[in-house]
Amino acid sequence: MKYFVTSLLLGLLLSGCGSLRQQGQNEPVWPYPEPPVVEDDGRYHRGSRSREQTAPDTTTSDTKPFGTRPWGGPAQPLPEEPEAVPSFSGPKNLRDDAGPAAIALADQAAALRNQGDLQGAAAQLERALRIEPRNAFLWLLLGQIHLEQADTDQARQMAHRARSLASGNPYVLGPAWRIAEAAWRAEGDAAQAEDAARSAEQAELSQT
Amino acid sequence: MRQRLLVAGLVFVCLAASALALYTFRLDAELRARFDGVRWALPAQIYAAPLDIYAGRRLSPNDVVHELRRLGYRARDTVERPGTYALRGDSLELASRGFQFWDGTEPARQVSIGFGDGGIRGITGPAGNQVPIMRLDPMLIGSIFPKHGEDRVLVRLEDVPPLLLDTLIAVEDGDFYSHYGIDWSGIARAAWANLQAGGVVQGGSTITQQLIKNFFLSSERTWIRKAKEALMAVLLEIHYSKEEILEAYLNEVYLGQDGPRAVHGFGLASVFYFGKPLGELLPEEVALLVGIVKGPSYYNPRRNPQRALSRRNLVIERMAGDGLISEPEASQAADASLGVRARGDRGTSQYPAYVDLVRRQLQAQYREEDLTSEGLRIFTAFDPRVQAAAERAIREGLDAIEQGRKIEAGTLEAAAVVTSVETGEILALVGGRQAGYAGFNRSLDAKRPIGSLAKPLVYLAALSKPDRYRLTTLLPDAPVRLEMPNGTVWMPENYDRELHGDVPIFEALSKSYNLATVQLALGVGMQDVARQYVLLGDDTKPAPLPSLALGAVERSPLEVAQLYNSIGAGGFVTPLQAIRDVQDRMGQPLERYGRKLRGGPDAGAIALLQWAMNRVMIDGTARSAARYLQPGALAGKTGTTDELRDSWFAGFGSDVQATVWVGRDDNKPAGLTGASGALQLWARLMASLDPRPLDLYGAGAEPTWVVPAADALADTACMDRLLVPYLPGSAPVEWAPCARQSEQGQDNSFWERLFGS
């Protein structure tokens, strides 16, 4: 269970990090960088416009985005109110939201994590957070590392920090609640874990 | 008879021979034990944070060059050797040094850094590739060595420039590679010279003998000691290779004194005298170091520059004579100045307050002997640029205050703590007016009453109860009379000794009204107020007495910085820390002090408090800061204690927090309020740090136009209206009398949206 959550989360957060996900075939691998979106505060504008037209087919099972699949279990049918869910156009992952320096450091973190060096990965992510302290995706990645280090308290705190910076972004809220859920579960608190899971599902419904 | 004598003689010779053999055997064991386990006492070395360089960072070419100079980089026309740079317009050519960090190796790089738009535009590698991020080697800011102890930077033989080795051997021991520890011809030469001079003027010791002397023996010049030294030198040569002996010598030889710190080895001497690593020394610098070996005190280039210069030039002549450098190189080297840096590039002398903090934090975890001998490498968050800004602000600020207020020069003292709001890292620490002098570290040890710095915690306790208090709740600024359990009566007064009637909560804070604050604290409950200290990361919960509301609680500047950093961090508390990582002497990670987060007060309440503390800057007690900086979106609070003994200011932007204390060491009145004293220093400091603005209407708070004095809604018809944040559902619902509540108001709000007012 824990590993399932773990791999899903890292897949989502570090998507595009070459060291984690190999793109062997030509078929599209989710997620693509999102088109640039300029909000009032001017924060979300780093996406690349070039691949705007190549959104992956979300119905084929292999390339189905993690985001539309409920977390923590096999795929289940989605509840039937798609119109009620506002489509979100902000950043969906780190690559949409971070500058090249932070991305380079996150890539290094991913490589270190692959080698089993969780301390080293955390150090790189903290370095990235010194550059972009308000990047929710970096906090999520660091929270995930803490989860893998069995530091459930810090994992939850970092997820909480990410939520406080989310500005309603379901691609932050979903994984943040999943980290919280896994942390509660690891501590044997089923009730809190269920609460977190419900919040996660709620957020994931808004992921388009 | 003759036979007996012969036997006795034989026995004596045999005994003497075996005694000598035994002694030699013992010496040999002692020697090998010492040399095999050659572990120098290596003091822990403390490093500043490395400078991260990446596109988009707000750094000017000057900022980077300044840092490069601090690290001993040299400006050169051709940038090839590590440790050199060239600034050409808005492009900086740089050959960086590599460094083994706790989280991996930073390679030496040759790059071109482009500047523009107020920051770094990009970094280009030699092949035209873009480098996303790089970091410079970190500056050594100090070491933890035992009292009167040895300090050194270990070097490996292969890292020592050949010119240094050749020169050293040429000058100190020409036959080093051929003798067996003792150089008879050298001794003969020395003896002849001594005989001619009628005293000991020349040593004749080989490098091996000098090493033995440094290792084991005192410096007394007796024949017994000479013999023992010679015997051990031969033994050493039998057991060890020339390379091993030379490497040990390079790290052991005594090369200078820095106060209580003895400078051993060429690795440290290079940093101590020239501020750069061994590999970057120029011929004249090599010559000086080798020249100093003969008498580090006599040829001290700082104290006796003339003597050192002629000694150096003698060595340069020798270098040219032996063909180690060409004649033109030699004359160029001989013309160069000594090039020795001003004292205290490293050591404990330059940033004693910060090094003191690091040592105290380490002492909780490591044994003293490990700190002074195990060669730990301590990586900290220390930011030299922030430290320089803080020291300058204190120095110039205190001078200006003393002059402006006719205070006797030199009587005021100060301390400052600068932290990174987001990371909780301590960036700079000033322990006193003369920052470079070790001594009373006021930033840690001056525990003083905090006065009105305590007020934000009262207001935080109140704003955490949105069903009872909002920013415009009206408080009575009315007399307070409290009978204390011990029978005394407490009757606080306002600073201006006046009563201000009913005032909105935020104004009571921004104008620092004592009576309204005490009324509020009593309404909230002192237990709740005291609890805020714990919530914000304070170690000890203060006693919940009414006087706590006005700051009758003693804290050091560092402890205040923790409280204010937590307020700045918006609901998440990060324990302040100075140390990032600890490595052992081989560069293996020992301990990482990772980022820690703790849940703090409610983020919404903190957002409201930050807004109120911004009013302190805009039209409250700190409005005079506008002389130095745009207070637009900064927040802070003044603090003044009884009879103007302590002057405090603490405040922050979204990225950096600073706490400043001004007062006198004898605790006599300094004659300064928080605004006329500490604030002036704080504003100078913050102006040079260029802090990022706060989000004053964040964390879900709803900005609403109100008339504060009426605690009621306003529209454009109201003259005294203000945009105040409220937590959802807690804004006033009544309209102020001035409001027209008409469609016109709506038109106006549409107009204003376009206009941006």
Interface residues (C-beta under 8 A of the other chain):
Chain A: G99 P100 A101 I103 A104 L105 Q108 L112 Q119 G120 A122 A123 Q124 E126 R127 L129 R130 I131 P133 R134 L142 Q154 Q157 M158 H160 R161 S164
Chain B: D52 Y54 A55 G56 R57 W102 D103 G104 Q130 P132 I133 S420 E422 T423 G570 G571 F572 D581 P589 R592 G594 R595 K596 L597 R598 G599 A603 D655 A699
